[in-house]
């Protein structure tokens, strides 16, 4: 159970489409209106934070941020998270355990 915390999840996999043989998703770089192009892409994020607003904003932020930025935000905001990278690697904070959150 989550007690006085917020849980949010975000992914590139649900809202996506193809157009002219290019794949797009709902995460768009607003300055160029192109999909975000990162070396290491986070394709799924599961965030537990002090409240739902923080968890939701960070879940989406991690999809558009380089992994090193995500790591620094994890410690700055003292959140728990599970990030799934495009290459199948997962990054999990030390306290992330959905079954044992107090």
Buried (B, 14 or more C-beta within 10 A) or exposed (E): EEEEBBBBEBBBEEEEEEEEEEEBBBBEEEEEEEBBEBEBBBBBBBBBBEEBEBBBBBBBBBBBBBBEEBBEBBEEBEBBBBBBBEEEEEBEBEEBEEEEBE
